[in-house]
């Protein structure tokens, strides 16, 4: 009988710890300030791997999960401008976000910088981040000084 009680307590503690861990992740909201992109003849130094064939692959539009199993590392980007935005994580193209939509990138192995570039290549955003917290970046046209 004691063995069954111990097994039940063990199983209960495993489910409780997973629930507590998922709810314990911190969330940081960042109002990303835009910068005007100065046209140059050369390649953009922030981009290492660009879109294949110049075609956009759109990120899934979703909000961050508040319950259940969460990915190890994820980023949410709220595009608040009236054009598409291309998203690069550490210089690698991850996808694009349609205008006035929130896109999510899940299952990252880790990252240090998010770089976003408007479809017309006139506005950009650069922010730092990591996998210690879930970052929610709000992209708007408020220009940084």
Residue pairs with C-beta under 8 A, 6 or more apart in sequence:
18 69
22 67
22 68
22 69
22 70
23 67
25 70
25 133
25 134
26 132
26 133
26 134
27 64
27 133
27 134
27 135
27 136
28 129
28 133
28 134
28 135
28 136
29 136
29 138
30 127
30 129
30 135
30 136
30 137
30 138
31 138
31 140
31 142
32 116
32 125
32 126
32 127
32 137
32 138
32 139
32 140
33 125
33 142
33 143
33 144
34 123
34 124
34 125
34 139
34 140
34 141
34 142
34 143
34 144
35 123
35 124
35 125
35 126
35 143
35 144
36 122
36 123
36 143
37 117
37 121
37 122
37 123
37 124
39 121
44 117
46 88
46 91
46 115
46 117
46 124
46 126
47 88
47 91
47 93
47 115
47 117
48 88
48 90
48 91
48 92
49 91
49 92
49 93
50 93
51 57
51 86
51 93
56 84
56 86
56 95
56 96
57 95
57 96
58 95
58 96
58 97
58 98
58 103
59 77
59 87
59 94
59 95
59 96
59 97
59 103
59 104
59 105
60 103
60 104
61 97
61 98
61 101
61 102
61 103
61 104
62 102
62 103
62 104
63 76
63 102
63 104
64 74
64 76
64 104
64 134
64 136
70 134
71 106
71 107
71 108
72 107
72 108
72 131
73 106
73 107
73 108
73 109
73 110
73 111
73 131
74 104
74 105
74 106
74 107
74 108
74 134
75 89
75 104
75 105
75 108
75 111
75 114
75 129
75 134
75 135
75 137
76 102
76 103
76 104
76 105
76 134
76 135
76 136
76 137
77 85
77 87
77 97
77 102
77 103
77 104
77 105
77 114
77 116
77 136
77 137
77 139
78 102
78 136
78 137
78 138
78 139
79 85
79 97
79 98
79 99
79 100
79 101
79 102
79 103
79 139
80 100
80 138
80 139
80 140
80 141
81 99
81 100
81 118
81 123
81 139
81 140
81 141
82 99
82 100
83 99
83 118
83 119
83 120
84 96
84 97
84 98
84 99
84 118
84 119
85 96
85 97
85 116
85 117
85 118
85 119
85 139
86 93
86 95
86 96
86 116
86 117
86 118
86 119
87 93
87 94
87 95
87 96
87 97
87 103
87 105
87 114
87 115
87 116
88 94
88 114
88 115
88 116
88 117
89 105
89 108
89 111
89 113
89 114
89 115
90 111
90 112
90 113
91 113
91 115
94 105
95 103
95 105
96 103
96 119
97 103
97 139
108 131
110 130
110 131
111 129
111 130
111 131
112 128
112 129
112 130
113 126
113 127
113 128
113 129
114 125
114 126
114 127
114 128
114 129
114 135
114 137
115 124
115 125
115 126
116 124
116 125
116 126
116 137
116 139
117 123
117 124
118 124
123 141
125 137
125 139
127 135
127 137
129 135
129 137
